[in-house]
Amino acid sequence: MLLVLAATMASQNPCAQMSSAYEMRECGVKQLEAIDRDLQKSWERAISRARTEDRLYDGPGPAGEWAAALTKSQQNWNRYRDAQCTAESLKMRPGNGTMGLELNCRIRMGQARITELEVHFDFR
């Protein structure tokens, strides 16, 4: 069972094939940079759509709430991600794996947030 899990994780994480801690860290940093770029694009599309919908809204209640709520949600998500990934990384203290755990967490959570934004705003 553990071998299957390890093989699955390696196929999902191209950095798992690296041979040294340095290579794994560099690969993880590049992966995170790509996720951050994709997340920024998804965020920009989502907030743009929310702002457009807010401008066009002609129903009961105040207009402009969707973009404000989405902005607050993203700010809270950023704080949650930072705290969660710090907490996850601390289980390796004071070892070399701390940064790797934090990178993996940020990559995983970034991918999940991209999916949340894209599904919620119908980008897929």
Backbone hydrogen bonds, N-H to C=O, Kabsch-Sander energy under -0.5 kcal/mol:
donor,donor_aa,acceptor,acceptor_aa,energy
5,L,1,M,-2.3
6,A,2,L,-2.7
7,A,3,L,-2.4
8,T,4,V,-2.5
9,M,5,L,-2.7
10,A,6,A,-2.3
11,S,7,A,-2.0
12,Q,8,T,-1.6
13,N,9,M,-1.4
16,A,13,N,-1.8
17,Q,14,P,-1.1
18,M,15,C,-1.6
24,M,20,S,-2.5
25,R,21,A,-2.5
26,E,22,Y,-2.7
27,C,23,E,-2.5
28,G,24,M,-2.5
29,V,25,R,-2.5
30,K,26,E,-2.1
31,Q,27,C,-2.5
32,L,28,G,-2.7
33,E,29,V,-2.4
34,A,30,K,-2.0
35,I,31,Q,-2.4
36,D,32,L,-3.0
37,R,33,E,-2.0
38,D,34,A,-2.4
39,L,35,I,-3.0
40,Q,36,D,-2.3
41,K,37,R,-2.1
42,S,38,D,-2.5
43,W,39,L,-2.8
44,E,40,Q,-2.7
45,R,41,K,-2.2
46,A,42,S,-2.5
47,I,43,W,-3.0
48,S,44,E,-1.9
49,R,45,R,-2.2
50,A,46,A,-2.5
51,R,47,I,-2.6
52,T,48,S,-2.4
53,E,49,R,-2.9
54,D,50,A,-2.5
55,R,51,R,-2.2
56,L,52,T,-1.9
57,Y,53,E,-1.1
68,A,64,G,-1.0
69,A,65,E,-2.7
70,L,66,W,-2.7
71,T,67,A,-2.4
72,K,68,A,-2.3
73,S,69,A,-2.5
74,Q,70,L,-2.5
75,Q,71,T,-2.3
76,N,72,K,-2.5
77,W,73,S,-2.6
78,N,74,Q,-2.5
79,R,75,Q,-1.9
80,Y,76,N,-2.6
81,R,77,W,-3.2
82,D,78,N,-2.3
83,A,79,R,-2.4
84,Q,80,Y,-3.2
85,C,81,R,-2.7
86,T,82,D,-1.8
87,A,83,A,-2.4
88,E,84,Q,-2.7
89,S,85,C,-2.0
90,L,86,T,-1.5
91,K,88,E,-1.0
92,M,89,S,-1.6
93,R,90,L,-1.2
95,G,92,M,-2.7
98,T,95,G,-1.0
99,M,96,N,-0.5
100,G,96,N,-0.5
101,L,97,G,-2.5
102,E,98,T,-2.1
103,L,99,M,-2.8
104,N,100,G,-2.6
105,C,101,L,-2.3
106,R,102,E,-2.5
107,I,103,L,-2.5
108,R,104,N,-2.7
109,M,105,C,-3.0
110,G,106,R,-2.1
111,Q,107,I,-2.5
112,A,108,R,-2.0
113,R,109,M,-2.3
114,I,110,G,-2.3
115,T,111,Q,-2.0
116,E,112,A,-2.4
117,L,113,R,-2.7
118,E,114,I,-2.8
119,V,115,T,-2.9
120,H,116,E,-2.4
121,F,117,L,-2.0
122,D,119,V,-1.1
123,F,118,E,-3.0
124,R,118,E,-0.7
